[in-house]
Amino acid sequence: MHQGLPTDTRVLRVLVTSSILSKVADWQMGIVIPLAVLAESDSVALALVSFALRGVSYVGSPFLGALIDRFDKRTIYVLAQLQQAVCLVLLAALLSSQLSVAALVLLSGFGGVASTITGQFVLIPKLISAPARPVAVAKLNSAIELSKVIGLVLGGTAFDLLGPAPASLCIAVLYLLAGCVALLLPRVASSREKMDIRRDLAIGFRWLGRREILWLVVTMSMTNLAIGQLEPVLITEFGDQGMNSTVISLVLAVGLLIGALASRLAPAIAPAWGPERRILAAQLIAFVGLVLVATPLLPVRLAGFMVESFAVAVSNVASITYRQETIPADVAGRANATIRMFITGATPLSGFLFAWASRFDGFWYWLPGLGLWGAAIVIWAVYTHSSEPAAQGADDLEGVSLGDR
């Protein structure tokens, strides 16, 4: 047992607690904002586009990644929570103005980007010892998946009982609490390098161009384009059909709870397989789930959402662990910011895609997403097939080298 374990445990406990508060707030936004806009505008497309704007901020993620790598990571993480809290307070006061709502949702996304990159990709490599990282990633992602459940249930209930403005203020309080808890984390020293955006972008895109990263980015970007806004889509669709918001949140919460369990169990699922094969298997299972979601029968759709939630959670844990093991901690902010500019930046485009597809009915509404995801699976299958012989060859060479010693 390594000596850093007690420190690892304490740091992880604080980070998980802060992340839960922050992600609960994120997912309360995910139900409160679309339903609030739908109530004001009676437009499914406008409701989807309004919340999708939060993800547009990932376009600026390379700049945020440079800030994260240059300054104290704890400070950046805390400020990200406070920035989102301020946006939600203003949003609560301006809900009647759809333009103001859209602008504040967009601005809050910058805090969300900084929070996600720092919390999931920088603080763990910086503060958790290497042997403990895979389990730490699984625990953090499991907590995040669980937070989705709590956020949806609280968001739907608060919207029903209190209305959109008080529900928005509740979200602001959660972000504030997340920042306060994060102050208990150790400080992470800032880099002494001077900020050079051109060099930082070059570092980020250099890592993006590496073969083992590029294939992953293309696959995950297409996957997010296909289903990145699946929960808001289902929330808006069910809301448009007259379903009670509390019922909507409880229905989706069941699937997300399964996702939380999947994240926790992910390291124990097919541990003998390489990350490439685990990601491929999870993507195939999740695709089947989306096919079921596209059917007209409500029980089948709900079962499909649960399957999709389980498989996507397993895929996410494998993907994040893979990147943490591949990318050095000193450039993790810049590299992951560039990577997530494409992966998570595809998420709002998913909202725009579904908004465009809302003119179609039934299975045709889901066909663009299914087509994109099918193409992503084919791309990752090709990479997995081509990478396994290379990996086997490296193992064989290592065996020969060890035998010659």
C-alpha positions in Angstrom: 0.0 0.0 0.0 1.5 3.3 -1.0 2.1 6.0 1.5 0.0 8.6 -0.2 -3.2 6.7 0.3 -4.6 8.7 3.3 -3.9 12.0 1.5 -5.4 10.6 -1.7 -8.6 9.6 0.3 -9.0 13.0 1.8 -8.4 14.9 -1.4 -10.8 12.7 -3.3 -13.5 13.0 -0.7 -13.3 16.8 -0.9 -13.2 16.8 -4.7 -16.1 14.4 -5.0 -18.2 16.4 -2.6 -17.6 19.6 -4.4 -18.2 17.9 -7.8 -21.5 16.5 -6.6 -22.7 19.9 -5.6 -21.6 21.4 -8.9 -23.0 18.7 -11.1 -26.3 18.6 -9.2 -26.5 22.3 -10.1 -25.6 21.5 -13.7 -28.4 19.0 -14.0 -30.9 21.1 -12.3 -30.2 23.7 -15.0 -30.7 20.9 -17.5 -34.3 20.5 -16.6 -35.2 24.0 -15.3 -33.9 26.0 -18.3 -35.5 24.0 -21.1 -38.9 23.8 -19.2 -38.7 27.6 -18.4 -38.1 28.5 -22.0 -40.7 26.1 -23.2 -43.3 27.6 -20.8 -42.4 31.2 -22.1 -42.2 30.4 -25.8 -44.2 27.2 -26.4 -41.4 26.2 -28.8 -39.5 22.8 -28.5 -36.8 24.0 -30.8 -36.2 27.3 -28.9 -36.0 25.4 -25.6 -33.4 23.0 -27.0 -31.3 25.8 -28.5 -31.4 27.9 -25.4 -29.8 25.3 -23.2 -27.5 24.1 -25.9 -25.8 27.5 -25.8 -24.2 26.5 -22.6 -22.0 24.1 -24.5 -20.9 26.6 -27.1 -18.4 28.0 -24.6 -16.2 25.0 -25.3 -15.0 26.9 -28.3 -13.0 29.0 -25.9 -11.6 26.0 -24.0 -8.0 26.3 -25.3 -7.7 29.7 -23.7 -9.3 28.4 -20.5 -6.9 25.5 -20.6 -4.0 27.9 -20.8 -5.3 29.7 -17.7 -5.7 26.5 -15.8 -2.2 25.3 -16.5 -0.7 28.8 -15.6 -2.5 29.5 -12.3 -3.4 27.8 -9.1 -5.8 25.0 -10.0 -7.8 25.3 -6.8 -8.4 29.0 -7.3 -9.5 28.4 -10.9 -11.9 25.7 -9.8 -13.4 27.9 -7.0 -13.8 30.9 -9.3 -15.5 28.7 -11.9 -18.2 27.8 -9.3 -18.7 31.4 -8.2 -19.0 32.7 -11.8 -21.8 30.2 -12.5 -23.5 31.2 -9.2 -23.6 34.8 -10.3 -25.0 33.9 -13.7 -27.8 32.0 -12.2 -28.7 34.8 -9.8 -29.0 37.2 -12.8 -30.9 34.6 -14.8 -33.5 34.2 -12.0 -34.2 37.9 -12.3 -34.3 38.0 -16.1 -36.3 34.9 -17.0 -38.9 36.8 -18.9 -36.3 37.9 -21.4 -35.4 35.0 -23.7 -32.4 36.9 -25.1 -31.1 37.5 -21.5 -31.6 33.8 -20.6 -29.7 32.7 -23.7 -26.8 35.1 -23.0 -26.5 34.1 -19.3 -26.7 30.4 -20.2 -23.9 30.9 -22.7 -21.8 32.9 -20.1 -22.4 30.2 -17.4 -20.9 27.7 -19.8 -17.4 29.2 -19.5 -17.5 28.5 -15.8 -18.8 25.0 -16.5 -15.9 24.4 -19.0 -13.3 25.5 -16.4 -14.9 23.5 -13.7 -15.0 20.3 -15.8 -11.5 20.5 -17.1 -10.0 21.3 -13.7 -12.1 18.9 -11.7 -12.0 15.9 -14.0 -8.7 16.2 -15.8 -6.2 18.3 -13.9 -6.8 18.0 -10.1 -6.8 14.2 -10.0 -3.4 13.8 -11.9 -2.0 16.7 -9.7 -3.3 15.6 -6.3 -3.8 11.8 -6.5 -0.9 9.4 -6.7 -0.6 7.3 -9.8 -1.7 3.9 -8.3 -4.9 5.4 -7.0 -6.0 7.3 -10.1 -8.0 4.6 -11.9 -10.2 4.0 -8.8 -10.3 7.8 -8.2 -11.6 8.4 -11.7 -14.2 5.7 -11.3 -15.4 7.1 -8.0 -15.5 10.7 -9.3 -17.4 9.7 -12.4 -19.8 7.5 -10.4 -20.5 10.5 -8.2 -21.0 12.7 -11.2 -23.5 10.2 -12.7 -25.3 10.1 -9.3 -25.4 13.9 -9.3 -27.3 13.8 -12.5 -30.0 11.8 -10.8 -30.2 14.1 -7.8 -30.1 17.2 -10.1 -32.9 16.0 -12.3 -35.1 15.0 -9.4 -34.5 18.3 -7.5 -34.8 20.4 -10.6 -38.1 18.9 -11.6 -39.5 19.1 -8.1 -38.2 22.7 -7.5 -39.7 23.7 -10.9 -43.1 22.3 -9.9 -43.2 23.5 -6.3 -41.4 26.9 -6.5 -41.4 28.0 -10.2 -38.5 28.7 -12.5 -37.0 31.8 -10.7 -36.7 30.3 -7.2 -35.4 27.0 -8.8 -32.7 29.1 -10.5 -31.7 30.6 -7.2 -31.4 27.1 -5.7 -29.0 26.3 -8.4 -26.9 29.4 -7.6 -26.7 28.3 -4.0 -25.4 24.9 -5.0 -22.6 26.4 -7.1 -21.7 28.7 -4.2 -21.5 25.7 -1.8 -19.4 23.8 -4.4 -16.8 26.6 -4.4 -16.7 26.8 -0.6 -16.1 23.1 -0.3 -13.3 23.3 -2.9 -11.4 25.7 -0.7 -10.5 22.7 1.4 -8.4 21.2 -1.4 -4.7 21.7 -1.3 -3.3 24.6 -3.5 -1.8 23.4 -6.7 1.2 25.7 -7.7 0.9 27.7 -10.8 3.3 27.3 -13.7 6.2 29.7 -14.0 5.8 29.8 -17.8 4.6 33.0 -19.3 1.2 32.7 -21.1 1.7 32.4 -24.8 -1.6 31.6 -26.5 0.0 30.5 -29.8 2.4 28.1 -28.0 -0.4 26.8 -25.8 -2.6 26.2 -28.8 0.3 24.4 -30.5 0.8 22.2 -27.5 -2.9 21.3 -27.4 -3.2 20.6 -31.1 0.0 18.6 -31.1 -1.6 16.3 -28.6 -4.8 16.3 -30.5 -2.8 15.2 -33.6 -1.4 12.1 -31.9 -2.8 9.0 -33.5 -4.1 7.5 -30.2 -5.8 10.7 -29.3 -7.1 11.8 -32.7 -9.2 8.7 -33.3 -10.7 8.9 -29.9 -11.6 12.6 -30.4 -13.3 11.9 -33.7 -15.3 9.0 -32.3 -16.4 10.8 -29.1 -17.2 14.0 -31.0 -19.5 12.2 -33.4 -21.0 10.3 -30.4 -21.7 13.6 -28.6 -23.1 15.1 -31.8 -25.5 12.2 -31.9 -26.7 12.1 -28.3 -25.0 14.9 -26.4 -28.3 16.6 -25.7 -30.4 13.4 -25.3 -31.6 14.2 -21.8 -32.8 17.8 -22.6 -34.4 16.3 -25.8 -36.4 13.8 -23.8 -37.2 16.4 -21.1 -38.5 18.8 -23.7 -40.3 16.1 -25.7 -42.1 14.7 -22.7 -42.9 18.2 -21.4 -44.4 19.1 -24.8 -46.6 16.0 -24.5 -47.9 17.3 -21.2 -46.0 15.1 -18.8 -45.5 16.5 -15.3 -42.0 17.8 -14.7 -41.5 15.8 -11.5 -42.5 12.6 -13.3 -40.1 13.4 -16.2 -37.2 13.9 -13.8 -38.0 10.7 -11.9 -38.2 8.7 -15.1 -34.9 10.0 -16.4 -33.3 9.7 -12.9 -33.7 5.9 -13.0 -31.6 5.6 -16.1 -29.0 8.0 -14.8 -28.8 6.1 -11.5 -27.9 3.0 -13.6 -25.2 5.2 -15.2 -23.8 6.1 -11.8 -23.6 2.4 -10.9 -22.0 1.6 -14.2 -19.3 4.3 -13.6 -18.5 2.8 -10.2 -18.2 -0.7 -11.6 -16.4 0.3 -14.9 -12.9 -0.7 -13.7 -14.1 -4.2 -13.0 -15.9 -4.7 -16.4 -13.7 -6.7 -18.8 -10.5 -5.7 -17.0 -8.4 -8.0 -19.3 -9.4 -6.0 -22.3 -7.5 -2.9 -23.5 -9.3 0.5 -23.3 -9.9 0.4 -27.1 -12.0 -2.8 -26.9 -13.9 -1.7 -23.8 -14.8 1.6 -25.4 -15.9 -0.2 -28.6 -18.1 -2.7 -26.7 -19.7 0.0 -24.6 -20.4 2.1 -27.7 -22.1 -0.8 -29.5 -24.3 -1.5 -26.5 -25.2 2.2 -26.1 -26.1 2.3 -29.8 -28.6 -0.5 -29.3 -30.1 1.6 -26.4 -30.6 4.6 -28.7 -32.4 2.4 -31.3 -34.8 1.4 -28.5 -35.2 5.1 -27.5 -36.3 5.8 -31.1 -39.2 3.4 -31.0 -42.8 4.7 -30.3 -43.5 2.5 -27.3 -42.8 4.3 -24.0 -41.7 1.3 -21.9 -39.3 0.3 -24.7 -38.0 3.8 -24.9 -37.3 4.0 -21.2 -35.5 0.6 -21.2 -33.4 1.9 -24.1 -32.5 5.0 -22.1 -31.3 2.8 -19.2 -29.2 0.7 -21.5 -27.7 3.8 -23.2 -27.0 5.4 -19.8 -25.2 2.3 -18.5 -23.0 1.8 -21.6 -22.1 5.5 -22.1 -21.0 5.7 -18.4 -18.7 2.7 -18.9 -17.3 4.3 -22.1 -16.7 7.6 -20.4 -14.7 6.1 -17.5 -12.5 4.1 -20.0 -12.0 7.2 -22.2 -11.1 9.5 -19.3 -8.7 7.0 -17.7 -7.1 6.5 -21.1 -6.4 10.2 -21.5 -5.1 10.7 -18.0 -2.6 7.9 -18.5 -1.6 9.2 -21.9 -1.3 12.9 -21.3 1.3 14.3 -18.9 -0.2 16.3 -15.9 1.9 19.4 -16.7 0.1 19.9 -20.0 -3.2 18.2 -19.1 -5.1 21.5 -19.0 -4.1 22.7 -22.4 -4.3 19.2 -24.1 -7.7 18.3 -22.6 -9.1 21.8 -23.2 -8.3 21.4 -26.9 -9.6 17.8 -26.9 -12.8 18.8 -25.2 -13.3 21.8 -27.5 -14.2 19.1 -30.1 -15.7 16.4 -27.9 -17.8 18.5 -25.6 -18.1 21.2 -28.2 -20.2 18.8 -30.2 -22.8 18.6 -27.4 -24.5 21.9 -28.2 -24.5 21.0 -31.9 -26.5 17.9 -30.9 -29.2 20.3 -29.5 -29.2 22.2 -32.8 -29.4 18.9 -34.7 -32.4 17.8 -32.7 -34.0 21.2 -33.0 -33.7 20.9 -36.8 -35.0 17.4 -36.8 -38.0 18.4 -34.7 -39.8 19.0 -38.0 -39.8 15.2 -38.5 -42.0 12.7 -36.7 -41.4 9.3 -35.2 -38.3 7.3 -36.2 -37.2 9.9 -38.7 -36.6 12.4 -35.8 -33.9 10.1 -34.4 -32.4 9.0 -37.7 -29.7 11.7 -38.0 -28.4 10.8 -34.5 -28.4 7.1 -35.2 -26.6 7.6 -38.5 -23.8 9.7 -36.8 -23.4 7.2 -34.0 -23.2 4.3 -36.4 -20.5 6.0 -38.3 -18.6 6.8 -35.1 -18.7 3.1 -34.1 -17.3 2.1 -37.5 -14.5 4.6 -37.1 -13.5 3.4 -33.7 -13.8 -0.3 -34.8 -11.3 0.4 -37.6 -8.9 2.0 -35.1 -9.3 -0.8 -32.6 -8.6 -3.4 -35.2 -5.5 -1.6 -36.4 -4.1 -0.8 -33.0 -4.4 -4.3 -31.5 -1.7 -5.9 -33.7 0.6 -3.0 -32.9 0.0 -3.4 -29.2 0.6 -7.1 -29.5 3.8 -6.5 -31.4 5.0 -4.2 -28.7 4.2 -6.8 -26.0 6.1 -9.5 -28.0 9.2 -7.2 -28.3 9.0 -6.4 -24.6 9.0 -10.2 -23.8 12.0 -10.8 -26.0 13.8 -7.9 -24.3 13.0 -9.2 -20.9 14.2 -12.7 -21.9 17.5 -11.4 -23.1 18.4 -9.7 -19.8 
